[in-house]
Amino acid sequence: MQQIKVGLIGGGGIADEHILGYRRFGGRIGVTAVADSVPETLARRAAELDAAPFADYAELIRDADVDAVDICLPHHLHKDAIVRAADAGKHILCEKPLCLTADEASEVQAAVSGSGVTLMCAHNQLFLPAVAKAREVLDSGLLGTVYEVRTTDSFYNDFDPATMGWRASARTSGGGELIDTGYHPTYLMLHLAGGSPIEATAMLATHRLKFMEGEDSAQVLVRFDNGVVGQMVTSWAYDPAPITERFSAVGELGALHSNRDGTTLTVSLRSGATETFSFAPVNTYVAEIGHFADSLIDKTRPLHTEVEGLEALGILLAAYEGAARKTIAVVARPAR
């Protein structure tokens, strides 16, 4: 089997996690080219990975001998890199969010669907074993009709103006905490709800990180086309209460919930039966890279493609609109 050659686009902090995956699955997939606009970062990553260096990611996409690209850029650059890669026939792994606006979403969808390449969203929390087990339970019908899904991703973030970089600007981040860390509980809610989002709203707050242009906390409500209602809480301002679950779902016949770190799943039925499953900790970024390799080698659909990535974005854009207008907004839905 020939190794899949990947161009790493962006050598910042999140690339450390991805590189662990390329090292783990080096027999199947590896980084052979790297692009970064910061000369010191580029030199360090090229030496670390023994990869061809490119100061401009457009040149890497055009000239490097790669089968796929892994986009680890600031948010506002994702759309351009995706479109360029799709036009060049390169498969794509992209960090969240795929893009920042409805117009950009249309460009992304058109570029990917017209190219025939595989795009996988880097939605690493889907690789928590508790999430996979929860989806299995829900698909089995054990809980009957699902009524509610709830997700939480909050932590005390020690950002300050000197360390926050592009995330402090709404122009480059796309908003605030909601479109950044909040993207994780959004795609997790989408995955567990099992339907397409149709409307959403939010309450936004800046509790502590006052120097940000955007919010540092958000609470979101979402309605899905299968009747499920989703609730989501996310923040950089605080740790959640110790009893808070990472995710839960309630149905007509019972409920399930994880613990905060996603290493256990408890299923409790109205009949009185209860079972708790425990899982060893997993590096979800490493598992994500392995799944990307499997999808390309086996020509199978990744867990989340541009469809789910743009649905998650649609939830967030509708949530921002609902918060601004103090109403419930319609979620723009990409073609499935």
Salt bridges, closest charged atoms under 4 A:
ASP16 OD1 - ARG45 NH2 2.75
GLU48 OE2 - ARG23 NH2 3.76
GLU48 OE1 - ARG45 NH1 2.97
ASP63 OD1 - ARG62 NE 3.03
ASP65 OD2 - LYS5 NZ 2.75
ASP70 OD2 - HIS18 ND1 2.68
ASP80 OD2 - ARG84 NE 2.82
GLU95 OE2 - HIS18 NE2 2.75
GLU107 OE1 - LYS79 NZ 3.25
GLU136 OE2 - LYS133 NZ 3.10
ASP139 OD1 - ARG135 NH2 2.69
ASP180 OD2 - HIS75 NE2 3.71
ASP180 OD1 - LYS96 NZ 3.01
ASP180 OD2 - ARG167 NE 2.61
GLU199 OE2 - ARG223 NE 2.77
ASP225 OD2 - ARG333 NH2 3.14
ASP239 OD1 - ARG260 NH2 3.54
GLU245 OE2 - ARG150 NE 2.89
GLU288 OE2 - HIS18 NE2 3.65
ASP294 OD1 - ARG28 NH1 2.15
GLU308 OE2 - ARG301 NH2 2.95
GLU308 OE2 - ARG336 NH1 3.96
GLU311 OE1 - ARG336 NH2 2.88
GLU321 OE2 - ARG325 NH1 3.34
